[in-house]
């Protein structure tokens, strides 16, 4: 029997992590977020901190240069034994880790192109969370303890990074709503209604009479 996979793609400041945690707690699904980075770093034999900085963004020129030199040549050798994996290597490893988790658990996966990884999975529900700028600024400034101006800059940069990453890795437009089963504007209906609606859809789609599958 295939396990259930819920994927959540979100705009920063829209409450994606809170929704993923609520789903995990409601159904006992394994929440895949930070654990994915740790597993991928072990497989790639690189630092978790490096993958943290790389989260859902493409490499800078410096990172691309480092990835070349980290491989090394007979004449040069590697730089201090470090390994800086390419974007494609990181994506493929994270894809494999996600698939392995889904083979052994019902999961809720947050970001990292998970909507694409599981697009053909028979028990997959994909969710996209969006929100108005004022709503996002309020949440981001509170979470990171920064000014509204800094929050706007962070939102714009994060949106840009995530959009470019998804385009490069999958060829898809992250904001194309046709990629998702459910699209919700959290600033319009509020987080509680968003959470309850998604939970109700999961019950309806995957569970019979609120009980077994």
N, C-alpha and C positions, 0 to 999 in steps of 0.2 A: 504494500500500500504506500502510495506517495505521501510524503509529509506536506503539511500546509506551509506556504511561504507568503508572507506579507512584506511588501517592499514599500518604503516611504521615501519619496523624493521631496525635498522641501526647500523653500527660500529661507535663508538665515533670518531668524527672528519670528518665524511663523509657528514655532512650537513642535517641530518634528520629533525631537528627542522625547519630549514629554508624551507625545502620542504613542511613540514606539514603546516607551516604558509602560504606559497604561495598558496597551494591548498585551504586552508580555505578562503583566501582573494578572490581567483578567483571564487569560487562557493558559497561562503557564508556558508560553512559547519562549524559546531562547532568544534573547535580545543580542543581535550581532552589531556591534559598533566598535568599541575600543579593542575588543578581543581579536577582531579581524586584523588590525594593525600589528598586534603582538605576534600572531601566528605568521603573518606574511613576512615580518622582519626576521623571524627565525629561519624560515625557508630561504629567504634571499641573503641571509647572513649579512644583514646590514643593521644599522641602529634604528630603534623604534623612533627616536627623535627625528631622524631623517625622514621617515615615512609620515610622521606627524606633520612636518612642514610641507610635505608633498600632498596632503589630503585634498583630493579632488581639484588639483590644478596641474597644469603642464609645466615641464621643466624650464627653468631659466637658462640662458646661454651658459652661465658658469656651471650649472649642474650638468648640462650636456657635455661640457668639456671634461668635468670631473669623471663622468661615467665612462668616457673614452679612456682616460688615463688610469682609472681604477682597474680596468681589464689588464693593462700593461702589455709590454712587448718584450722580446728577449733582450733588446738593447736598453729599455727603460725600466721595466719591472713595474709593479703596482705602487701606488702611493700609500705607504705605511700600512699595507695590507687591507686598506679600506675598499669597500665595494659600493658603488653608487649605481643602483639599477636604473635602467631606462624606464620611461613612462610605460612602454609596452610590456616590459618584464613585470613591473609592479601590477599592472592591470591583470595580466594573465594569472599571476600567483594569487591575487585577491579573488579573482573569479573562481579559481580552483578551491580555495579555502571556503568561499561561500557555498559552493556546490557540495563540498564535503560536509559542512554543517547541516545543509538541507537533507542530506542522505540519512542523517542520524537524529534529527530533531525537527519539530515544527519550529519555524523561526520567524522573527520579524527583523528585517535588515534595513539599516538606515543609510541611504545615500550610496555612494561609490558605484554608481551605474548598476545597482542591483536590479532595477526595473528591467534593464536590458539583459542581464545575465539569466534571469528567470522568465523571459518573455514567452518561452514555449513550455514552461512547466505547467502541468495539468491542474495543479492546485495553487495557483498564484493569483494574488490580488494586489494590484499596484495602486498606490495612493500618491497624489501630488498635493502638497500644501502650499498655498500662496497667501499673501496678506498685503494690505495697503502699506505704503511707506511709513506713515505716521505710527502705525501699529508696530511695525518692525523696528523702527528707531527707538521707540519706547522700550521694547524688550531687549534689544541689543545693548543700549546704553546702560540698562540696569544690570544685565548679565555680566558685562565686561567693565562696569564702573567707568564709563567714558562719557564724554560730552555728546550732545546730539550731532554736532558737526562731525566728530570722529566716528560716530555710529554710522552716519550716512556714507562716509568714505569706506568704512569696513564693509558695509552692505554692498556698495557698488563694486568693490574689488572682489568680494567673495562671489557675487553673481557672475562677474566676468570670468573668474577662475573656473568655477564649476561649469559654466556654459562651454568654455573652450575645452575643458577636459572631456566632457561627454561627447562633444563634436569630434575630437581627435580620436577617442577610443572606440566610439560606436558609429560615428557618421551621422548621428541623430541630433536634432535640436532638442535640448533638454526641456525647453518651454513649449514644445509642441504637445498640446493637451491630448492629442490622439495616442500618445504613448502610454496613457494611464487609464485604469478602469474608473477611478474616482478622482475628481478634482474639487477641492474645497477652498473657499476663501475664508480663512479663520477670522479675519478682521470684520467680516460681514456677519457671521453667525456665532462667533465666540468659540472659545476652546472647548467648553463643556459639551456643547451641542455637536461640535466636530467629533470629539472623542466618542460620544454616545452613538452617533450615526455610524461611524466606522465599525464600532464593536457590534452594532446590530446587523450590519451588512455581513460581517464575518460569521456571525451566528446563522444568518439566513443562508449564506452561500455554502458553508462547510459543515454545519451541525444540524441534525434533524431534531426538531422538538426541544431544542436547547440542550440536548444530551449528546449521544454518540454520533459519529459521522455517518 
